[in-house]
Amino acid sequence: MGRSRHCTKSTVLTVASTFTRAPGVNLGYIGGRAEQVVFVRGFDRLPVPVYIRGIYIFM
């Protein structure tokens, strides 16, 4: 409950921009449409596992 309350009070505009608060995480733009991507230090762009509520999402 505390986390959701904190997120609603912040001025973050996108989900990706919330990751920039973590150390070793940067945002970038790739492709002709300038799609926003998240870079995590120590990982390549493709093999980073993504979990939503504990369920693995294949990227």
N, C-alpha and C positions, 0 to 999 in steps of 0.2 A: 504494500500500500504506500509506503514511503517513496518508493522509486517512481511510481506513476504520478504522484503528487508533484515530485520534483520536475519531471519532464513537462508537465502541463504548465508550470510556472516559468520555464526557461523560454528564451527567445529564439530557439532553434527552428529553422524553417523546413529542413529536410531530415529524413532518417539518416542519410549518409553523414550529414554534418554533426550528428550526435557522436559518431565514432571519433571525431577529431579530438574529443576530450580525453581519450585514452592515449597513453604514451606509445610511440612507435606506429601510430596509424596516421596515414596521410590520404588526402583526396586527390584525384587527378581526372583528366578528361581524355577520352580515347575515341577515335573514329570520326567519320564525317559528320555525324550528328552530335558530336561532343558529349557522348554519354559519360556520366559521372561514375567513376570506379573508386574502390577503397583499396589502398595498398597497406598491407600489414607487414611490418619489418620481420624478415626471416622467412617469408612465404612468397611464392610466385602468385600471380594473379589467378590462375585457374585452379590449382589444387587446394586452395583454402577451403576447409569444410565449413559449411553454413548450416546452422541448426536453428530452427524456430520452434520454441517450446519443447526442445529436446528431440525433435524429429529432423533427421538429416534431409536437406534439400539439395538435390543434384543440380549443379550449375553447369 
